[in-house]
Amino acid sequence: MQAEKLILETDEHGELIDVPRLPPRTRFEAILLVLDRASQPRTRQPPPELRGSVTWMGDPFFASVVQEDEWEASIERTGRQIAGDPEAFE
């Protein structure tokens, strides 16, 4: 058995482009691996049984757990620590 790699392409209708010439009266076993599917965008959807069961409650990544004034104080303290203020480490 001898292996030979062929890369085939299809047109917009799924027809082969440039079909290779094959030896006569020969049996072949073919395993086709799709290299890319750029022309067919993949859309993801949830399972039908989950449809309508989820309620959007906002984006948790934008909800702050620190108040704005605490955040500003933390930034100010960090700046003082970088500057070498020993009281900023207390």
C-alpha positions as CSV (number, residue, x, y, z in Angstrom):
1,M,0.0,0.0,0.0
2,Q,1.3,3.4,-0.9
3,A,0.0,6.7,0.5
4,E,-0.4,9.8,-1.5
5,K,-1.6,13.1,-0.2
6,L,-4.0,15.1,-2.4
7,I,-5.4,18.5,-1.5
8,L,-8.7,19.1,-3.4
9,E,-10.7,22.3,-3.6
10,T,-14.4,22.9,-4.4
11,D,-16.2,25.8,-6.0
12,E,-19.2,27.6,-4.6
13,H,-21.5,24.7,-5.6
14,G,-19.4,22.0,-4.0
15,E,-18.0,20.7,-7.3
16,L,-14.3,19.6,-7.4
17,I,-11.9,22.0,-9.1
18,D,-9.1,20.4,-11.1
19,V,-9.9,16.7,-10.5
20,P,-6.6,14.7,-10.5
21,R,-6.0,12.0,-13.1
22,L,-6.0,8.6,-11.5
23,P,-4.6,5.3,-12.6
24,P,-7.1,3.0,-14.4
25,R,-8.6,-0.1,-12.7
26,T,-7.3,0.8,-9.2
27,R,-9.2,0.8,-5.9
28,F,-8.8,3.7,-3.6
29,E,-9.7,4.4,0.0
30,A,-10.2,8.0,0.8
31,I,-10.4,9.9,4.1
32,L,-11.5,13.4,3.6
33,L,-10.5,16.1,6.2
34,V,-12.0,19.6,5.8
35,L,-9.1,22.1,6.1
36,D,-11.2,25.2,6.4
37,R,-14.7,26.4,6.3
38,A,-14.2,30.1,5.8
39,S,-17.2,30.4,3.5
40,Q,-19.6,28.9,6.1
41,P,-19.8,31.1,9.2
42,R,-20.6,29.0,12.3
43,T,-23.3,30.3,14.6
44,R,-23.7,29.0,18.1
45,Q,-27.1,28.7,19.8
46,P,-28.2,27.4,23.2
47,P,-30.1,24.1,23.4
48,P,-33.9,24.6,22.8
49,E,-34.8,23.4,26.2
50,L,-32.8,26.3,27.8
51,R,-34.5,29.0,25.6
52,G,-36.2,31.6,27.8
53,S,-34.8,30.2,31.1
54,V,-32.0,32.8,31.5
55,T,-32.5,36.3,32.8
56,W,-29.9,39.0,32.0
57,M,-29.0,40.9,35.1
58,G,-26.2,43.1,33.8
59,D,-22.6,42.6,33.3
60,P,-20.8,41.4,36.4
61,F,-17.4,42.5,35.1
62,F,-18.4,46.2,35.2
63,A,-20.1,46.1,38.5
64,S,-17.6,47.5,41.0
65,V,-17.1,46.0,44.4
66,V,-15.2,49.0,45.6
67,Q,-16.7,52.5,46.1
68,E,-15.2,55.2,43.9
69,D,-13.8,57.2,46.9
70,E,-12.1,54.0,48.3
71,W,-10.6,53.4,44.8
72,E,-9.2,56.9,44.6
73,A,-7.8,56.6,48.1
74,S,-6.1,53.4,47.2
75,I,-4.5,54.9,44.1
76,E,-3.3,57.9,46.1
77,R,-1.8,55.6,48.8
78,T,-0.1,53.5,46.2
79,G,1.4,56.6,44.7
80,R,2.7,57.6,48.1
81,Q,4.2,54.2,48.6
82,I,6.0,54.3,45.3
83,A,7.4,57.7,46.3
84,G,8.7,56.2,49.5
85,D,6.4,57.8,52.1
86,P,6.8,55.5,55.2
87,E,3.4,56.5,56.5
88,A,1.7,55.1,53.4
89,F,2.7,51.6,54.4
90,E,0.8,51.7,57.7
